[in-house]
Every structure is written in structure tokens, then in C-alpha cells.
Amino acid sequence: MLVRAFLFCVALMAAAVTIALPATTSRQEANLEASGLCWPGALREFQLTLPMSPVEREILRQVPVWPPQRVAKKYEPALKRYLEEHCPQAVNPRESRVGLALGVLGVGGFVLYWLSPYQQILFRRLLRLRPTPRVGAALGYRPDLADAVFRLADDAGVTVHGVWLNADEYTKNAVAFGHWGRRHIELASGMATLFDEDPGTFEVVVRHELGHIRHRDLDVTHGVTALWGAFTVLLAAAFCFAVSGDAGDGPYLLRLSFHLALLACLLYAARNTFLQSRELHADAFAVRGGPLGTDAGKERRRKLDTFFADLAEARGGTGLPFATHPALRRRRAALRHSSLAGELTVWDAALTGCVALLAVNILMGNSFDIMLSGLRLDLLKPATLRPVYTWLALPLLLPAGAVLGAGIRHTVAAWGGVRGGRAMVGRLALLALGLFAGLCAGCALQPGQAFGDRSVQLRTMWWSPITDSLGLGLALTAALSVLALSLFALACDAVCGPRVVSWWAGAYGVVVTAAWFPTALPDGTAPYLRAVVVGVALLSGGLSALLRRRPGQPPAPVPLVPDEPVTRTEAPDVTGPRLLLAHAVTAAAAVGAVTVAAGLLVKTPDAPFALVAALGLVCCVGVLAGAAAAPHDAEFRRRTRYAVVCLAVGAGAGFLQSAGTALQGVLPGLLIGVAATGVAAAGRISAAAVYAFRHRHRRGSAMDSPAPAPASPVPAPATSSDVAPQPRPAGPRGEPGHRHRRTTGQHR
């Protein structure tokens, strides 16, 4: 948890430094240009005023041209005064701007973090619930609620400083908030009814929030969120400065602001996926926290599972992979298998790789500015100058490696360890694919730096002697990294304890990711590091093979319970030639998306709208592929809607980009709109055809079975004996699986 938060903080600091370096005013830029033009002539004039050295006299005897030599050290103070008198001063306080940006980020984040609980109390108009005093009559509204929360907090070993009631929210919800030393619990008004009607469910909901306090989720998540908010303020200031006309290089700063806004969005999505894992850990604490026995733990699990089932009636779920709370399907599965709470998902791997490599490319692209600052502060010598300072990647790569190593260890343990079968291998393959996609996205989103050479940056990676292809190199990086980390996790999981395995897996992940950029390491250490990485992986693989041959039962498969059964399979509306035409259009769009993605790896477009249009097409095709692989109807419909949204955003950006070219008027908009509509319709039909083919057997059984009565819920799939089945209302139309509309303020 702390390592991932450290990765977010380092990425935000790198982005703040990147904003500060080019943020010069037009006057400073003009002075720099005038000084650069004046300096050579003034130096020549000063050299002519100095007496000839013996070397210069010897040269003058041989050739009629006198090339002045380097100014002697004793004349350097006089030269400095001469240049100050005859040339304008080149003032470019890079170090001051960097310090100011980091100060705004740090101080602003701390202020937002410290004020967050007071802001929540003020804006939500919370009412404090006071417990029953030991002497005297009770004061205030419902002191029994506060008594229950404080009693549960004492049982869980958690200190709570205040209990608050949100009278404007009528749902059954609770929220933990606060900062260091001040922890609070907010109860929605529906929790009072829940306390009166079902005290057991009230207990597990409150214990869930106490789990967040016990695991210190408030400090980490609220701190990262506050730092992200301070960065958005800094980014907005840079954007306003770029469009004001006072910036020295406004177009470049504007383009850089756009790319850093993409980085901010990626960090926000990564933060949300991190919050999902913390929700699963809080669920695990809710069912086992406190001094009660095993039977009480089973009862809590049953209550919490029933509560999740009730949520399915009240809300349809967004289906977004970047929501702050996990999907109901994953949440209920983690209740049955607690090891799933810490596993690394495909989105986690992709976002970690994307954030790390994008921030690394942004930092290394500013090597020229860092070189000038190092020369000015006398930290670098001319003999040590390099076109790219690869060591800038280490502060981002090392925490990213720890996150990948620990996450893959939890994934291996959740899916069977050394006796895991095809399910574990498939899961690891998906992680490698997600990491590869994230690394490619990080390279594709890299902004074009003013003094950065992208080919130099790519030649610093470890696979550059093997191939010049960026895509193949990133594929090797992702596949070999996941393979090495999974082999090490398999061996350690069978030999060491769980906590020891996590530490060792994180440390080995640091070593593996450090091998990505061997030029960032001290001279002569790269071969030894590669030998350690390869040797440990081979030794772990051999040990895992030996342990697998021991007699034993294979682990039980991990049943991921869907949040709704497949009751009506989506099928294409057309058949015959029109279906073939839809497949052809979708195939052409997929080929175009792959071509565009490969082009982004080679060269990123300078125009922001062109980049958004390209990403919209790539995301649309990817989401359509996910829709074809959806587990049930509701998820299929969600993903097709997201694909249409991605394509619409890309088409809008393409129209705005084409509006500035020679083609003026409504013609570009009509052409792009017609093409986007055709691709969306054809993609939906093709995805429905593939989805129907995948569920053809389940479709027949679902169609042949009689529809249930309107008042009878559809039973959920078979679950363990201590978990309640998941009810599904029939709905007003009598359609199986129909859900009510989501009401405002439902529990998240």
C-alpha cells in the first residue's frame, strides 16, 4: 500500500518538475536569445584586449590568422564583468521555478489533506451524535447509535473521535473520514433504520469502515487525493499561463499541459483501482475483526453478502473498471476467497506500467534542462555530460517493480500456487498482456520534448541490443518480467510464510525493473544484475517444478460469482450478407486501430486533438473486444456503450482537428460522423455475434427454461453454505434480471 502511494507521489513530483522547467516568460525568453547572440561577439572582443600567450604567438608565426585560445583562469573574473557590461543578463531561474512548483505541490497537498474532514463536515452539514454520558441524561439525537459505533470500535481496537449523521442522505451507508489523529465515522440517516431493524448488518457495515481506519487507508488515500488535487491546481495555472500570451514558448507549454493532464487522469484511475483493493481488505476485516469466534465470523459474512445482494436490487452498477468501489462480482468472490483481495488485476498492471513509463519518458526528456541546472550549480562536470540521464528513471521504476512483485505474489497465491493449473497460467498471461499494453500506452503518450531525442531514450533500455523494434522490446519486457516474478513467487510461496513472501517478492520486483534501464546503474554493475535476475528465475523455476511433483491435491478452482446470470443472450439483429459486411467493417477498424497504435509507438502527434482521435479509435476497438468476451448480458451492454462513448470522443476530436485544416465547413464533420456511426453499428453487431456464439449452449438452456413468476426472485449460482443467495427482482415487465433504476445517493 505504501509503495504504491510512493509511486503516485513520485509521478506527481516528476510532473510538477516538468511543468516548472519550460514555464518561462516572453521577456526571459527574449533575454536568453539576446544573450546567446551577444555572448560570442563579446567574448571575441575581450580576447582581443588580452596579451598574446606564447602558444598564440607560435600559431601566429605559422599562419596569418590568429585563432584566440581559451581564456586563462586568471582572466575569468574580468571576462564575467565584461560580459555583464556589454550583454543583457540571461535570467532563467530554473531551480527557483522547480522549488516553487514542488512547494505548491507539497504545501497545497498537506493543506487539502488537513482540511478534508472539516470540509466534509461543513459541506455535508453533518450532525454530531454524542454517546450517552456516564453521569446525567443523554444529550442530542440517537445517542444509542454513537454508543454502538464506539463499542464496535473498542472491540476492533480502533480509536474513533467522532460519530456524525448525514440527515440529507436516506440510504444505508457509512463513510470513514479524517486525518492523522482525528478519525470520524459518518452515518447516513438510513443507518438508524438499519440499526433498529437489523443490528447484525449494521455491525458489519460499521466494521467495514473501521477496517479502513485500522489499515490506515484514510492517511494514504486522502493524502494521495490531496496531492492530486494540488497538482490539478498547478496544472490549471500552467494551462492559463500558456494561453495568456506571456509564456516564452506557449505552444509547447500548452501541448505539455495536455499530456500531463493525461498523466493526471491515469493517476486518478490508478488511485481508484487501488481504492478497490482497499475496499476488499476492509470487507475481510468486517467479517473477521474483533474478538468473536468463528461462528460469528460466518454470520458476519452472511450478513455482508446479503447486504451486497440488496445493493444489486437498488443499483445497476456502472461497470467502470476505474470506479472507487469494486464490482459486485469481484466483491462477493473476495468474501469466499480472501486471498483475492490482494491480487494484481489486469488494470492494475496496465496502469502501473503506463504511469511509470510515461513519467520516466517525461523526466528523461528534460535531461537538457537538468544538465544546464547541474552545470550552473556545479553538480555536473563537462566530462560527465550525457544526452539522457537514465538514472532519473530509478525513483519511478523501483516502486513500480515492488508493486508488480508483491501483486503477482498475491495473484499466484490466490490462484493455487505451485499446484495451480491453467487458470493461474491464464491469469498470469493476462497480467503480462496488461503490462505490455500499459508500457505501450506510456510510450505512445510521451510528449515531444524540446531538447529530447526519443531514440536515445529507447536505446537506454536493456533490450535495445536485441531488437530495434519498440513493440517487440516492450513485449519482451512485459513477458519476461511477469515470468520471472511469477516463478519467484511460486517458489517463495511454497517455502516461506505469507508476509515474508510479500517482502521478498517486492524486493525481487525492484531488481527486475532496475534491469530495464541498465545504463542508469553504476558502471560495471549491469551484467551482475542481469545474472542475478536470470539466475534467481531459473532457480525458482526448478524449485517450483520439484515441489509440484510432490503428492497432494490440487487447489479448488476460484469461482467468480457473476452479479447476474445469463438469462437472455444478446444476438445480432442482422444475418447473411449484412452480418458479413459488419464483420468486414469491424475487421477494417481493428486493423486501423492496430496500425494507429503502432504509429503512436513510433511518433506521437504534436496536436492534442489528433492524439485524442487516435486513442478514441484504439480504445473503441479494445472495448468492443472486451464486450465480445463479456460474462453476461448486462456487462455486454455496458461495454458496448463505453465503446460508443470512446468512438464519439475520438470522432469529436478528429472533427476539431480537421476544422483547422484546409477543409472548412460541415463537410469534415459529416464525413467523420458518418464513418463513426458506421463503425459503431458494425462493431456492435460483430461483438454481439461473437458474444452469442460464445454463449450458444447457455443461451439454449436459458431460452428453454420457463420464465419465473413476477414475484419470485431468480436464484443465484450455487454458492457455499455460509453465503446467502443473491436475489433478483423480476421487475414490472416480468423480464428476468430486470433492475430498478438507481436512485440518487445509493451506497457505493
N, C-alpha and C positions, 0 to 999 in steps of 0.2 A: 504493500500500500504506500509506504513512504517513498520507495524507489520510483514508483510511477508518478507520484506527486512531484518528486525532484525532477523527473524528466519534463513534466509540464512547465515547471518554473524555469528550468534552463532554456527551454524552447522560447518562452516568452521573453526572457532576458536577451537571447540572441536576436529576436525580432526587434526589441527596443533598441539595441545597438545598431542594427541595420537601418532603422529609421533615422537615428541621430547622425550617422556619417554623411549622407548626402543632403541634409537639411541646411543648406547654406542660402543666404540672401543673395539677391541680384547684385548688391553693392560689393559683397565679399567676393562673389564670382568675378566681377569686373576688376577688382583689385588684384585678384590672383592672376588673371590673364595679363593685366598691365605689368605686374611684377615679373611674370615669366618672359614677357617680351623685352623688358628693360634690363633684366639681370645680365644676359650675355654681353651686351654692349658696354655696360658699366664695368663689368669685370675686365674687359679688354682695355678700357681706358685706364683703369687702375694699374694694370700690369705694365702699361707703357710708362707710368710715372716711377716705377721701381728701377733700381740699377740692375744691369745685366749680371747674371750669375756666370761663373766660369763655364758651365755647360752650355749656356746660351751663347757665349762668345765663341766657343768652339763650333757650334752649329752655324753661326753667322759667317764664320770664315769659309765654310764649305758650301753653303747655299745662300743665294741673295735674299731669301725670305726668312724672316725671324719668327718662328713659332714660339710664343711665350710658354714657359713651363708652368707647372702647378705653383701656386703662391706658397712661399715658405711659411712655416708656422709662426715665425715672429711677426709677420705682416698680417695675420688673420684678424686681429682686433681692428687694425686700421682699415682692412677691407670691409669689415662689417659696418664700421661707421660710414665709410664711403658709399656703400650700397644704401644705407638708411637715408643718406642725404640726397642721393640722386634718383632713387627709385621709390615708387609708392609701396607702402607697407602691405605685405600679403598676410592678412589676418584670417586664419581659418582654424578656430579653436575646436578641433575635433574632440579632444579629450574633455573639454568642458561640456560639449553637447552630449557626449556619451554619458558623462556623470549625471547631467541633468535628466536625461531620459531614464536612466536606471533609478535615480532618486524619485522621479514621479511614479515609476512603476512600483518601487518598494514602499514608499510612504503612502501613496494612494491605496495600494492593496491592503496595507495594515489598517488604515483609517476605515476603509469599507468593511474589512473583517470585524473590526471592533464595534462598528456602529450597526452591523447587520441585525442583532437581536432587538435593539431599540427601534430600528426601522420597522421590523416585523410587528412589534407590539403597537407602534403608532399607526401604521397604515392599515393594519387588520383590525384595529380597535378592540384589542383583546381585553377581557375582563379577568382579573386575578382571582383565583379560587384559593381561599385560605383554609388550612386544616383546622380541625376542632382543637381549641386550646385546652391545656391540661386543667386550667382553673377558669371558671366562668363559662358564659354561654357562647355558643358558636356564632361567628360573625360572617356575613356575606352569603353568597348563593352557593348551595350544594357543597358544604364542607366535606360530605362523605366522598365525593369524587376526589378531592385533594388527598383525603386520608388514604384512599385506595391506591392512588399513584405513589405516594410516599412509602406506603407499606411494600408495594411491589419493588420500588427502588431499593429499599433496605434489604429485601430478600435477594435481589440480584447484585448487591454490592456496588450500587451506583449512587452517586450524590446528585440530587435534583434540588435546585434552588427556587423553583417556582413552577406552579401549575396555572395555566391560563385557559380561558374558554373563549372560543370564537362563536359568538352568537349569530353571526351572519351566515354561517355555513351549516347547513342542515344535514350533512352527510355523516356517516360513521367513520371518522377519520381522526388521526392523531399525527402530530409532527413534533420532532425533536429539533431544537434550535438553541443557539447560544454561542458564546466564545469561551476562551480559556478562563476557567474558574467560575463561570456562570452558566449553568445548564438549565434549560427550561423544557417543559412539555406543553404543547398546545393541543387542546381537545376541541373537536367540533361539537356543535350542540347535539348532534345525533348520538354522540358517545354517552350522553346522560341517559337516553332511552335504552341504549345497548347495555349500560351498567345495570339498569333496573330489570331488563328482560333476560339478558344472557350474560351473567358475570364472567363465565369462562372465556367467552370470545373477547370481552372487554380486557381481560387479563392478557391474552396472547397479543392483542393489538398494542397494548401499552408496553409489554415486554419487547416487542419488536423495536419500538422507539428507544427503549432503554438499551437495547443491543447496539444501536448507533452510538450512544454515549459511551458505553463500555468499550467499544472498539475504537474510540477517538475518531469516528468518521466526521464529526462536526468540525474539528480543527482542520483536518486535511481538506475535506471537500469545500468548506466555507472559505478556507484560506486560498485554495486554488481558484475558486469562483471570484473572490475579491480581487485577486491578482489579474485574472482575465478581464474583469470589469475595468480595472485601471489601465490595462493595455488597450482596450477599446477606446477609452478616452484619449490616450496618447495617439492612437491610430487616426481617430477623428480629427485631432489637432493637426497631424501631418497632412491629412487629406485637404483640410481647409487651407493650410499654408500652401499646398501645391496648386490649388485652383485660384489663390488670391492674386497671383501675378508677381509676388515679391520673391518667389523662390528662384534660386540661381539656375536650377535645372528642373523646372516644373514638370515637363512631360515624363522624365524618368522617375521623379518622386511620386507622381500620380500613378504610374504603372507599378512601382514598387509598393505603394499603399494597397493597390488592388490585390497583388499577390500575397501580401501579409494579411489582408482580410480573409483570403482563402485559408491561410495558415491558422488564423484565429477560429474560423469555422471548424477546421479539422480538430483543433484542440478542444473546442466545445463538444464536438461529437465524441472524442476520446474520453473527455470527462464524464459524459453521460454513460458510456459503456462501463467506465469504472464505477459509477454510482450503481449500476445494475448489479455488479458483483457484490457491492456492499449491502444491497438490499437482500441478497440471498444469504449472506452471512448473518444479517440481523434476523431473518426468518429462522435460521438454525439456532440462534441464541434464544429466540422466543419459545421454541419448543423444548429446549433442554436447560434453559437458565434457571437458576435458583436451587435451593437445597432439596427440592422434592424428588421423589423416586421415579422409577421407570414408567410405572403406570400413569403417573401424572404427565410425563413427557408424551406418552401415546395419546392421552386425552387432549393435550395442547395441540398436538399435530392434527388430530381430527378436527378440532375447533378451527384451527387456522386454515385447513383445507376446505372446510365448509364455508368459511368466510371468503376464500378465493372463489368458490363456486357461486356464492351470492354476487360477487363482483361481476361474474360473467353475465348475470342477468341484467345488471344495471348499466354496464358499459360494453361497447363493442370492441374496444381496444383500437389503438392506432396502427399497430403492426409495424411501426417505425423501428429500425434497428438502433436508433440513437435516442430513444426515449430515456427518461431518467429512471424509470422502473422497468424491470424485465417483463417479457411477455408471460401471460398466464401459463402457457405450456411449459416454459422453462422453469417457472417458479414452482409449479406443482411437482415437476420431476426432481428438482433440488430438494424438496421435502422428503422424497423417498430415498434419494441418494445424496447425502450431504457433501460428498466429495465433488459433486458437480458445481458447487458454489464457487470454487476457486479455479475452475478450468479456464483455459485461454480460448476464447471464441475466435471465429474467423475474422470478425470485425475488429476485435482487439489486436490481432496480429497485423491486419492491414493498416489500421490507424497508427499503431506503434511504428511500423516501418515507414509509413508515409511522413509522419511528423518528424521522425529522426532524420531521414534523408533530405527532406525539404529544408529543415533548419540547418543541416550540415552544408548543403549547397549554397544557401543564402550566406552563411558565415564565410565559407571559403571564397565566395565571390567577392567579398570585401577585403581580400588579402592585401590589395594595393593600399587601401586606406590604413589598414593595420600596420603595414610596412612603414608608411610615412610617419605614423604616430610613434612607432618604435624607434625610428631614426631620430625624431625630434626629442624624445625622452632619453636618448642614448641607451635604450634597452637592446637594440639590434646593431650589429656591426655590418659594414658593407660585404664582408666575406661570407656572412650567413644569410644574405638575402635570397629569397626564393619566390617564384611566381605565384605559388599557392602554399599556404601554411596549413598542412594537413592536420597538425595537432589540434586545430580548432574543432575537429570532429569528435575528439575524445570525450569532452564533457557531455555530449549528447549520445554517443554510441554506448558508453559504459552503462548508464542506467537503462537504455533500451535493451541491451543484452541481458541485464538482470531481470527485467520484466519478462522477456521471452523465455529465459531459462526456467524461472520459477513457474510461469504459466504453463509451459509444456510439461513440467513435472506434475502439476496438478491434473492436467489432461490425461497423462499416462496412467496416473493412479485411479482416476475416475473411470477409465475405460478398460480396466482389467490388469494393468501391469504387465509382467513378463508373460502371463498367460492370456493376454488379450488377443483376440482374433482379428478378423477382417474389419470389424467395426473400429477398433483402435487404429489400424493402419489407414483406413479411410479417413478417420478424423485427423490424423497427422498429415495426410496428403492435402486435406482441405486447408489446414493451417499453413502449409508450405505455399499453396496457391494464393491464400490471402496475403501472406507476407510478400510474395512476388508482386501481386497487384499493388500493394502499398508502396513498395520500393519503386515500381514503375511510375506510380502517380506522384511520388515525391520528386523524381527526376523530371517528370513532364511539367510539373507546376513551378519549376525553378525559374525565377525571373532572370532576364538577361542583364548581367551586371555591366557597369560602365567600363571597368578595368579587369573583368574576369574572363578567363578563357576556359570554356566548358570542357574542351578536350583535355586540357591539363588536369582538371579536376577528376575526370573519369580515368585518366591514366594513373592516378594515385591509388586505385583500388587493387585488391590482391589478384583479381582475375585478368587484369589487363595483359599480362604476358601470354595468356592462353588464347584469348579471342579479342577482337576489336568491336564485336557486336555488343551494344549496350543491353539489349533484351536478353541475349543468351548469358551474358555475365551476371545480370541480376537474377535470372533463373537459377544459375549455379549457386549464387549467394544464398538464395532462399532455401533451395532444396538441401544443400549440404549443411546449412546451419540447423534446420529443423531435424535432419537426420542425426547429426552429431549430438544435439541437445536431447533428443528422444532416446538415443542409445544410452547416454549417460544417466538420464532419469530412470530408465528401466533397470539398470544395474544398481543404482543407489537405492531405488525404492525397494529392491529385494534384500538389501544388506543393511541399510541404515534406518533410523527412525524417521518419522514424517517431518519433524521440524529440522533435523539435520539435513535431510534430503533437500528441503527448500533452500537452505543456505548454500549448500554445495552446488545445487543446480543454478542458482543465481550467479555464483562466482564463476562457474564454467561458462555461463552465458556471456559474462563480461569478457572472458578470454576469447571466446569465439568471435564476438563482434569487434574486438580490438584487432583481430586478424583481417577484417575487411579493409582497413587502411594501414598496411604495414609501414608506409612512409611516415606515418605520424609517430612511430615509435623511435626510440634511440637507435643510432646506427649499430647494426650487427645483431639486434635482438629479434628481427622478423623471422629468420629461419628457425630459431629456437621456439618461438611462439607457435609457428605452424607445426613443428614437430610435436609440441605438447597437445595441440588441438587434435591432430590426426591420431597420435598415439593413444590418447585417452579415449577417443571414439572407438578405435579398433579394440582396445582392451575391454571397454564396456560392452561392445557387441559380442565379443567372445564369452564374457561372463554371463550375459543375458541368455545366450544360446545354451550354455551349460545349465543354468537354473531352469530353463524352460523344459529340459528333458527330465527333470525330477518328477516323480509321480505326484499327481494332485488333480483336483477337479478344476475345470475352467471356471472363471467367474461368471456369475449370472449376467445376462445381457442388460443393458441400460434401457428401460422402456421410457421413452419420451412421450408422455401422455398428451395428445393434441387437445387444444382448447375447444375444439368442436369436431364431431365425427363427420366423415364424408357421407352426406345424405343425398346430395344431388350434384352429380359431376357436371362441370362446365363442358360444353361441347361446341364446336364451331357451328355457326349459323349457315355456312355455305359448304357445298361439296362440289366435287368434279373439277372442271377447269378453273373455276374461280378460286377454289382452295389451292390448286397448284399455282395460280397466279399470286396468291397471298404468300405462299411459301417462297416463291421466286423473289418477290419484293423484300421479304424479310431476310432472305439469304443475301441479297444485294446490300441491304442496310447493314447486316452483320459484317460483310466483307469491308464495307466502307468504314465501319466503326473500328475494325482491326487495323485498317490502313491509317486511319486518323490517329489511333493510339500509338502506332509505330512511328508516325511522323512527329508526334509530340515528344517522343523519347529522343529524337534526333535534333529537333529545333522547336523551341517553344515560341508561338506567335507573340509579337510585341503588343498587338492590340488586345485589350482585355476582352472585348466582345467576341473576338474570334476564338479566344481560348474557351470562353463560356459556351459558345456554339459547339465547339468540338467536344467538350466534356459532356454537354447535353446529349449528343448522339451516342457517345460511348456508354454513358450511364443508362440511357433508354434501352439499348440492346442488352446490357448486362442485367437490368431488372426484368426484362422480358424473359431472359433465360431462367432467372430465378422464379418467375411466375409459372413457367412450364414445369419446374421442379417443386412446386408448392405442395404441402402435405394435404391441404383440404381447400374447400371452395372459398371460404372467407379470405384466406390468405392469398389465393389466386386473384381474387377481385381487388384486394388491397394493392398487390404488386403491379397489376396492370394499370391501376390508377396512378401509382407512382411513376411508372414508365411514361405515361402520357404527360405527367407534370414535367418530367425531365426533358422530354422532347419539346414541349411547349416553351420551356425556358430557353433551350438551345435555339429554337426557331426564332424566338423574340430577339435574342442576342444577335443571331445571324441577320435579321432584318435591320437592326440598328447599325450593324457593321456595314451592310450593303448600302444603307442610306447615305453614307458619307463617300461613296464611290461615284463613278460616272453615271451609273444607272440611278436616276432620280424618279420620284413619284411613287405610285402604288404598285408598279409592275414587280419590283423585287418582293414586296410583301405578299402579293398574290401568288407568285411562284413558290416562295418558301412556305406559305400557308397551305397550298395545295399539296406540296410534297410531304410536309409534316403530317397532314391529315391522312394521306395515303399510307405512309409508313406506320402511323399509329393504328389504323384499321387493320392493315395486313399483319402487323405484329401481334395484335390481339387475337386474330383468327388463327395464326400459326401456333401461338402459345397455347390456345385452347385445344387445338388438335393434338399437340404433344401431351398436354395435361390429360385429356380424355383417353389417349392411348395408354398412358401410364396407369390410370385408374380404371381400366376397362373391366377387370374382374370385380372390383369393389362396386363399380357402377351397376353391374347386373344384379348383384345381391341387394344393393340399396333400392333399385327400382322395383325389384320383385317383392320386397317386403312391404306389407301394408303400412300405411301411414298411421301414426298413433292418434289417439283421441285428442281433442284440443286441450283437455285439462291434464293429460298425462305427460310428464317430462320424458325426454329421450334419454335413456340411460347412457352413462359414460362408459368408456372401455374398462375392461377388467382391471381392478386395482388391488392393492394389498388390503388385508383385512382391517387394518387400523386407519384407513383413509376413507373418507366419505365419498360416495359417487358424486359426479358433477351434474347438477340438474340443468335442463334446457327447456325453457318455455316454448310452447307451440306457437304463440302469437295470435294476433287477431285474424290472420288469413289461414290459420291452420297449417302453415308451412313448417316442416321440421327444421329446427335450428334457427328459426327467426328470432332476432334480438330486438329488444326495446331500444329506442333512441337514447343516446347518452344524455344525461341531464347535467346541468351546469354544476361544477364543483364536486363531481364524484371523486371518490377515493382513488388516489393514484399510487 
